Amino acid sequence: MGWWFVALMLVLVPWHPRNPALWLWVLMSCLPEVHPCLLCFGPTLQRARLCSYVTGLPVEHPRHKICLADLVRAAKQLASVTVGSGQREELRDIVIDAMNFIEDQKGNKPFRASLREAVNTIWVKLSELEKVPACIPPCGFQPDARVFQCATCRFVDCQFALDCPVQDLWTYTDETIVLHCNVPFKIPKGTPVTWLFVPNLRTQDMALFKKVNGNPEKPFSLTIEEPAPGTVACILGEPAKPIVRKFFYLNVSEGSVEEEKELQGVFSTVLQSLDAEKSQPPIPALGLAVAAGSTAFVLLLLATWQCLCVRQTCHRRGHQGTREDSRSLDSV
């Protein structure tokens, strides 16, 4: 409470010393435990006169204080109530109807019983309201997710920045790319789109961007032929009052798309051959040992055979040589 409220009390009390409704309004406004949901709607006197009307007693009476304590406990049950921004008037009607119900039950039911029934009716009617969409991170102003808080009597928006994180894209100088300025939450129909670009920089400083022309028939997408390094930004909503700003940083390589496709083809062929080798059934270890032994045995036989052939050839040559020598000696 500010000093102005204290001054207001000092002015009003002498003027209305016997006005229980005013006293009740002052008292309920000073009580921090009284949840504002019961104070958000309806005329001030309607809210203030409730306990005075129900009890018919002055503010100082113990029963009147008990009535206020019951209201505090009931109000705490509504601490978590939030509705969509467009449902504020419905919430107002629900709360005022509950207070009117309590007044109408005077003399028919005990105050606590009528208060409990009124609170239950509030929850039933709240459950029938359309659910508010949740805030979807990480960025952007989301009108449909705006809520009215019963705790503060205020509208509350999603606590996200308007600027989305920069998204990296990799491309080539001869490649055509398409950027999309879409968001995961609902936006008003007919929302304008603005595309901007700054070369050779990764930035979110809007002062550095310059507007680029998009496709009027497809405003939510931007087609770029022969891209250049830099940051592309799109703004949903009026630039002076945006809903969201998205950023794309273009990492542009000097290579060719065709060269990249060829390399990918070679790489795919190698992977396929490796997969084919892996898909062949494995040779059992015993079979592999037998095959190796058989091969070694065959090689051993071949080597032995070659040695025998060499020996036989040498023996024949030696025998023939002995005969020729004996013949030469006989001639002498």
N, C-alpha and C positions, 0 to 999 in steps of 0.2 A: 504493500500500500504506500502511495506517495503522500507527501505532506498536504497535498490538495484535498485528499480524502478526509484527513483529520479536520481540516478547516471546514469542509462541507458538513461534517457531523456537528461541529460546534455551532454552525449557523442554523442547521435544521432542528436540532433538539430543542432549543428554547422556543422555536415557533410551534412545534408540535409535541409538547411534552406528554400528551395523552393519546397519541396516535399509535396504537400497537402495530399496525401494518407497517408504518415507517420504521419503527424500532426493529421489527422483525427483519425488514430488508437490510437495515444497517448491520444487524447481528449476523445474518447469514452471509453477507458480503465480507465480514471480517473473519469468519471461520475458515481457516485454510483446509479443514477436513471436508468441507462441503464441496462435492465434486461439481465443477461448473456445468455439467450436462443438464442439471436441473435449473440452471440459471441462464442458459443460452437463449431460451425461447419464451415467448409470451410477454404480456405486459408486466411491468415490475410489480404492480399491486396484486396481480393474480398470483404471482410466485410468493409474494411476501405475506399474503393473508392466509396461507394454507393452514399453518398450525393455529393461528388465532381463530380462524373460522371453525376448525375441527374441535379444538378444545374449549373455545369460548372463554379462555382465561387470559390474563395479562402475561406479558413477557416474563415477569419475575416469578411466576408460579412454577413450582417443580414439574407439574404435568406438562407445561408448555416446553420446558427444557427437555423433558423425555421425548416429546414429539420431535424436537429438533435433532436429538441424538438418533432417533429412528430414521429420520430423513438422511442423516449423514451416512448411516450404515447402508441404506438403500442406494444412495448415490454412488458409493464405492463399488457397488456391483456393476455400474455402468462405466467404470473407468476405462475399459478397453474398447468402447464402442467407436467405430469409425464407419462412415458411409461414403459413397461416392459424392463428388462435388455437386452433381446434379440431383442428389437425393437429400440435400439439406432440408428442403421444405417438407419432405415426407417424414424425416426424423422429427422436425418441429411439431408436425401434427400428431405424431405418436406420443411425444412427451406431454404435450398440452392435453391430449385426450386422457392420458393416465392421471394427470393432476385433477382434471375435471371429474374423473371417475371417483377419486378419493373424496372429493367434496360432496359428490352426489350420494356417497355411501354413509354420510354422517347420520347417525341414529339407526342405521340398518346393520352395520358391522362394526366391530372394533377397528380402531385406526390401524393397528399393526396388520390385521388381516386384510383390510382393503389396500394397504400399502404393498403388502406382499403380492397380492393378486394383480395390482397395477404393474409392478415390476415384471412379473411373469408375462403379462400381456405385452409389455414393451419388447421382451425378448422374442416372443412368438412373432410379432409383426416385423421385427428386424430380420428374422430368419427368412421372411418372405421377400425381402428386397433382393434385387439383382446383385450378384457378387461383383465387387470391383476388381478389375484386372490388376495383377501384381506388377510391381516395378521390375522391368527387365534390364539387367546390367549389360554393358558398363556405362552407357552414355545416353544423352538426349533428354529433352523435356517431353514427358509422356502425359498428354492431357487426360486420357481416359483413366489413368492411374491416380489422378489427383483425388484426395480424400478430405472429408470434413471430420475433424477430431472433436469428439464430445468433451475430451479432457481440457482442451484449450479454447474451444469455440472458434477455431480457426481452420482455414484451408491449408493443407500440407501437400507439397509436391515431392516427387522422387528426388532424393538427394544425389543426383548424378550430374557430372559436368556435361556441358553442351558438346564439347570436343571429344570425339572418339580417339582411341589410340591409333597411331600411324600404322597402316598395314603395308607390309613389304610385298612387292610383286617383282618377279624376274621375267625378263623378256629379251628379245633381240631387235636389232635395228630394222630388220626386214620383216618383222612379225606384226600382225594386226591384233590388237587386244581390245576388249570391251570391259569397261568399268560400270558397276551398278551401284546406284545410290539408294539402296533399300535398307530398311530397318525392321527388327523383329516385333515392333509394336505398331498399333494402329495410328494412323495420322489422318488429319482432316482431308476430306475430298477436295481436290483442286489445289493442293499445296504446291507452291512454286518450287522449282529446282534451279540452282545456280551452280555452274561449273567454273573452276578457277585453276590456274597453274603457275608454278614458279620453277624455273629451270635450275638444275645442278645443286639444289638444296633440299635437305630433309628438314622441314620446318612446319610449325603450326601458327606462325606469325601471320595473321590475316593481312597485315599492312604490306606484305611482300607479294601477295598474289595478284594476278591479273585475270580478268574474266576471259573465258574462251567460249566459243559458240558450240552449243550442243544441237541435238536433233529435236526440232519442235514436236515431231510426231512421237518420239520416244524420249521424253525429257529425263526419265530416271536412269538412262544409260548413256555412256559416252564411248564412241568408237574412235580409237587412235591408230592411225596408220603411220609407220615409221616412227615409233616412239623415241623420245629423248629423255635422258636422265632428269629427274626432278620430282616434285610433289604435286599431285593433283588433289584438289579439294572439291567437295560438293556440299552445298548448303540446302537443307530442306526448310522451307519457310522463307519469310522475308529476311533479307540480309540483316536488317536492323533489329529483327525479332525472330531469330532462328529457332527451329525445333531441335535440330541436330546438325553437327558438322562432321563429315567423314573425310579421312585423309588417306591417300595411296602414294607410297614412294616407289617410283619406277627404277629398278636396277636393270639397266640396259647393257647388254653385251654386244661386242662388235662382230661376233660370229654369225653364222648363217643358220637358219632353221633347217635347211636341207642337210647341212653337215651334221647337225645334231640328230636328225632322223637316221642318217646313215650310221652314226656311232651307236645309236640305240638299237638299230637292226643287227649290227655285229654283236653287240652285247647280248641281245636276245638269243642269237644263234648259239653263242657260247653257253649260255645258261641252259638252253634246250639240250645241247649235247651232254652237259653235266647231269642233267636230270635223267636223260636216257641211260647213262652209265649207272646211275644210282638205282634205276628201276629194274636192271637185270638181276635175276635170282643169284644169290651168292653161292659160290662153290664150297661144298663142305670141306672142312679142314682135312679129314681123312682122305677124301678123294684127291685133294690137292697134293697131299704127301705121296699117295700112290702114283699120281701122274708125274710128279717130280722124280720119284725113284725109277719109274719106267724110262723116262727120258735119259736119266743118267746111265742106266743099264745099256740102252741102245747105243749111246755115245761110247761107252766102254767097249762094246762089241765091235763097233766101227773102228775104233783105234787099234784093237787087237788084230783085226783083219788086215788093216793097213800095214801093221808091223810084220805080219806073216808074209804078206805079199812082198814086202821089201826084202825080207830075208830070203825068200825063194828066188827072187830075181837076182840077188847078189850071189846066191849059191850057184845058180845056173851060169851066170857070167864067169864065176870062178872055175867051174868045171870045164867050160868051153876054153878058157884060157890055158888050163893045164894040158888039154889035148893038143892045142896048137903048139905049145912049147915042146911037147914030146915029139911031135911030128918034125919040128925044126931040128931037133937033136938027132933024130934018125937020119935025116938027110945029110947031116954032116958026117 
